[in-house]
Amino acid sequence: MMYKEVVGSEAMGYLATKPTMIITTLHESGIVNAGVFGAYTNLSPTQVGIAISKSSDTYRNIMRAGEFVINVPGADLVEKIRILADNIPADRSELDEAGLTAKPGINISTPSIAECVAVAEFSFDKEVPIGFHNFVIGRIQGGWIKHEFLDSDGKIDIFKAKVFRDFKYPAPLYVLPGEVIEG
């Protein structure tokens, strides 16, 4: 598989569509944690923010390790997302349960998901408490995109990549550009 790997803010262009995403983090045991999220907020050319439950493994792992990866799946991973969204114990890898492959990080220790179309790697910057969640802010460190999904501006081509968004949470219904698919 051919990947275009980058360091720094160029990887922010891979998140231009605000897709359904999978956040990978590392448990203290080294097991890769994968959580499914439906939204993030671009805060600057180098920062994103995500509301994350304070009781989640994802939150605890980010606070401990100081990093995370936003993985952008294509529609071919909808069934895998259903598995990732299950309540899998912290001592088992969601990636193993879903049959997905960990790809070593480029600029951080946390792996990404090789089957995704693009990823952006982040270091933890700060957090803001908001009710039962904390708004976690990350600073871009780099990322990768599969060559076939690059558009002419160096960003993600959402049509070729079949990027989708949450449509009806928590029901597994997603929107592709021009259609609705059920997970």
ZIBELWO-V104283 format. One record per helix or strand of 2 or more residues. SS is the DSSP state (A for helix, B for strand). FROM is the first residue (numbers start at 0). TO is the last residue. If there is no record, write none. Layout:
ss->SS from->FROM to->TO
ss->SS from->FROM to->TO
This chain:
ss->B from->2 to->6
ss->A from->8 to->14
ss->B from->20 to->25
ss->B from->31 to->36
ss->B from->40 to->43
ss->B from->46 to->52
ss->A from->56 to->64
ss->B from->66 to->71
ss->A from->74 to->83
ss->A from->93 to->97
ss->B from->101 to->102
ss->B from->111 to->112
ss->B from->117 to->129
ss->B from->132 to->145
ss->A from->146 to->148
ss->A from->157 to->160
ss->B from->162 to->167
ss->B from->172 to->175
ss->B from->178 to->181
